[in-house]
Amino acid sequence: MTDTTPYDADRARFSRSALARLVLCDHAVDVSKSAEGLVPTGHDPDTGPGGRVSQAAQLVELAERALASAVIYERERGSSWGEIAQYLGMEAGEAEDRFAADLDHWNTAFEVPYRLDGTGRKRIPQLPTAAYDPVWACKQLDLWAYLRHRGTGDKHAVSSGLDAPEA
């Protein structure tokens, strides 16, 4: 098995900052979709006791993941821990400690972009999907944004803002 991955060339066309931004976009979509599920009331009688709390807790988990992605993106684009911390209502050292594991995992994934599964035959990407396959992510996120942001008519609302060649 080679040390390369099928998407290395595509990924190399994007800066790490752009890849981090794609991951943040992807996680924001997950939050949005989860929040949408809490809006309709028609199936409330079919939901077991505590069911809506379960959905809200999942929303919070997804939002925490999006927050970690936002911190990674801000670090990749050069924001200091102090600049990040001011929006979190904490000290710079606290912010750095809170997100150190997320940032370490992000950095390590660029050195080792995949691991082998238990059989030793299947690659498991270590980067989030949006960073591992950014061309696919751009297409999906552009479409999602275009369909939901009525009136803008921007078919490249996500990819046009990235510092990467056209996909």
N, C-alpha and C positions, 0 to 999 in steps of 0.2 A: 504494500500500500504506500502511496506517495505521501509526502508531507504537505502537498498542496490541497486546496479545497476547490470545489467547482466554481466558486464565486470570487476567488482571489482577484482576478483581473477587474471585475466590476467594482469590487470593494476598494481597490487601489485608486480608482478614479475619484473617490470621495475623500475629503478630509475627515479626520476623526471627529471634528466638531460637527460636520454635516451628518455623519453617521449617528452621533449622539442625538442630534436634533430629530432624525428620523425615528429613533427609538422613542423619544419623548412624544412625537406625533402619534406613533402607534399606541403607546400607553394611554394617551389622552382619548383616542378613539375607544379604547376598552372602557374607560371611565364613562364616557358619553353613552355608550351602549348599555352599560349596567344601570346608569341613572334613568335611561329611557324605560327600562323594565319596571321601575317603581311608579311610573306615572299612571298607567291605566288601572282602573278600579274594578272593571267588569269581572275579573277572575278572583277577586278577594274571597268570595265564599268557598272557592276551591282550594285556597291556600291554607295549609295547616297552621295551627297555633305557632306563633313566632316566625312564620314564613317571611314576612316583610322585614323583620329584624335581621334575618339571615341575609336577605338581599342587600339591606343597608350596610351590614358588616362587610359583605363582599365589595361593595362600592368603596368603603373606607380602605380596604386592603389594596384595591386597584389604584386609588388616589395616592396612597403611600408609595406604591411602585412608580407612579407618575412623578411624584415629588423627588424620589431618588434619581430618576432619569433626568429631571430638570437640573438637579444639582450636578450630575455628571456633565450635562451639556454646558452648564455655566462654567464649570472648571475647564472643560475643553476649549471654551472660547475665551478663557483668560480671566474670569472673575475670581477675585480673591475670596478667601473664607470669610473675611469681614464683610464683604459686599453681599455674600450669600446669607450670612448670619443675620444681617439687619432685617431681612424679610421673614426670617423664622423666629424673630424675637428672642435670640440667644446670643451668646458670645461666640466668637470665631472658633475657638478651641472646641466648644461644645458641638458646633456644626461639623467640624472636621471629624471629631470622634464619632458622631452619629452616622455619618455617611462614609467613613473610611472603608468598611468592608465592601460596600457597593462600588466604590471607586477602585479598590484593589481588584475586585472581580472583573470589572471593565478592562482595566489595564492588562491583567493576566490573559484575558480572552484574546487580546491581539497577539500575544506571544504564542499562545496555544489555542488556536481557533476552534479546535474540536478535541473530543476525547473519544475513545472507542468504547462501545457498550460491553457488557459482560462477556459476550461471545468473541469479542475482538475483531468483529467484521463490520460493524455498522458505526459510522461517525455520528457523534452527538455534538452539534454546534454549541460552543460556549458563549458566543455572542448572541444577543437577542436577534430574532429573525430579521428585523428591519435593518440591522447593521450587517448581518451575515449576507443577506441578499438584498442590497439596497435598490437595485433596479426594479425588482418586483415590488418592494415596499413603496417606491415612488409612484408606481402605476396605481397600486391599491389606495394609497393615501390621497393622491390627486383625485381619483374617482370619488372617494368618500367625501372629500371636501367639496367637490363640484356639485354633487347631488344634494348636499345639505346647506350650502351657502347660496341660497337662491338670490338671484339678482346680481351676483358678481360676474358671472360668466367666465370665470378664470378656471380653465381646464388644467392648469398647472399650479394651483394655489400652494402646494407643498413643495414640489420640486423646483419651482422657479426661484425660490429664496435660498436654495442651497448653493454652497460654493463647490460645485462639481460640473463637469461638462454635461451637455444634454444627454439624457438617457435614451 
